[in-house]
Amino acid sequence: MFRAERVKVLCFGDSITKGYCRYGSEYYPYSIYLEQMFAQDYPSLQIDFVECGRNGERVVKQMEKRFKQVLDQNRYDHVILLGGLNDMADMMRNQSTTKDILCAFDNMYKTIEDNKCIKSFIHITVPNCVLDCKHHGDNPYQKQKDIVSDAICNMNSVKKRIVLDLRDHSSYQMNSLCMDEQLHDVYWDDGLHFTKEGYMLLAKNIYKLLKEEVINTHALLHD
C-alpha cells in the first residue's frame, strides 16, 4: 500500500533528459519509460514524472540558474539530474573548466539541500558515447569527461544524493567503451545522443535506484 498523495519526480537536464533523437525530429525522454515501469510494477502508486530537459543547455550559468527556478515553482519528492555534455565541448574550446562545472553542480546541491520536500536526489555521471571510442586512451575529450564524472562520484556535500555512474560495469551496457561495437548503432543515434532503445536502457538504469528510494519513502506497511 502507498500513501494517498501523488509522488512527483523531476527529471532535469539537457537534450539527453529531453530525449533528443534524429536531429530533433523525434524525442524519447527516459521519463516516459520510468512512468511505464512504475505503472507495471506498482500499479497502486500515484507517481508523476516531470521532464524538464533543454537542448544545448550548459550546467555552468544556465542549468544551475534554471534549476533553482524550477524547484521554486513546484514541489518535488525526488530529483534526477543529468548534465555536462555541452560543457565538455566548451572545455575543449577553453571556454569552461572542470572547476566551473563542479562549482555549478555544488550550487545546485545547495539548492537541493535547502529544499525540505525533496527526499532523494539521483545525480547521473556525464554519459559516455560513441565519440569517446575514437582514439580511446589518447582522447582528451573522453579524459575530461572522466575527470568530471570522477569528481561527481566523489562529491558528498548532499546527504540525500545517490550517484548513478554509467561507466560502472554493473550498469546495463551504458558504457560505450566496454560495449561491442555492433551495439553502438542500437543505442546511439548520432554518436552523442541515444536512440529510442538507448533512452529505454538509460531509464532501466535509473529505475534500479529510483524504485528503492520511492518505495522506501512512500510505502506504508500494514499487518
Summary of the structure (lengths in Angstrom):
residues: 223
radius of gyration: 17.2
end to end distance: 11.0
largest distance: 60.7
contacts: 719
relative contact order: 0.18
helix: 50%
strand: 16%
